[in-house]
Amino acid sequence: MIDSVRMAVLSGLAAGVLNGALARWSLKKTLNSPDTVFYSVFAGGLLYRLVFLAGSVWFLRREKYIIIVPFAVSLILVQLIFEAVPIKKNGIKRDP
């Protein structure tokens, strides 16, 4: 399993990229949908990422904190990077 801090960080980065890309893809897919659909996908993605984080920490519950904390921090930071870059509705045009 995860036996070092370096492996914990790399695993957290990989999981964060996977979850961030999945969330970004689903939001881009529903960008031109009605508001109720977009916001339900947004809320569902937020809930999914929270459940994934809790499940990951639960899966690592027998590990030392020196493994759990770097995994969780790297997972959260990478997902945040995917959310920090805005999704443009009309390409490079600004929304009115």
N, C-alpha and C positions, 0 to 999 in steps of 0.2 A: 504494500500500500504506500502511503506517503511516509517517507522515513527521514526527510530533512526539510529544513526551512526553504531551501532552494526549490525542491520538488513541490512543496506546498504553494509557493508563489507561482510556479509554472502551471500547476494544475488550476489554480484560481484564475490565472490569466486565460487559459484555454476555455474554462467554463464561462468566464465573463465575455469572451469574444463570441462564443456560441450563443449565449443568451442575448447579448446586445445586438448581434446581427439578426437573430430571429425577431426580436422586438422591433428593430428598425424596418425590417422587411414587411412585417405585418402592418405597421403604421403607414408605410409608403403605399401599400396595397389598398388601404382603406382611406387614403387622403382625400379622394374626390367623392367619397360616399357621404350620405347624410350624417349630420352631427351625432345623432344617437348611435349610429354604427361605429363611427370613429371613436367616440368617447367610451363606448363599451369595450372596444378592442384595446384602447389605452388603459382602462381600468383592469381589464383581464390580464394584460401584460404586466402591469404593476403587481397584481396579486400573484401571478405566476413567478415573477422574479423573487418576490418575498418568500413564497413557499419553497422555491428552489434553494434559496439561501438557508432557510431553516432546515430543510432536508439535508443539505450538505453538512451543516454544523452537527446535526443529529448523527449523520453517518460517520463523522469524525469524532464523536463524543468520547471515545476511548483513547484518543490521541492526547498529547500534551498541548497546553495552551500555546506553546511556541510554534506549533503546527497549525492550529485552528485559526489563530488571529491573522497571520500572514495570508492564509488562504482566503479568509473572508474579506480582508481589506483589498487584496488584489482583485477579487471577484467584483466587489462593489465599485472600485475605481474604474475598471475597464468598462463595466456597464454604464457608468456615468459618462465616460467619453463618448459612447455611442449616442447618449441622450443629449449631450451638450451641443452637438452640431445640429443646427436646425434643419428640418426637412422642408424643402421649398416646394410650394404648391404649383407654381407656374415656371419651373426652371430657374433662370436667373432673374426673371421679372419680379418686381415687388408686388405684393398683394395690396390692393387699394384699401 
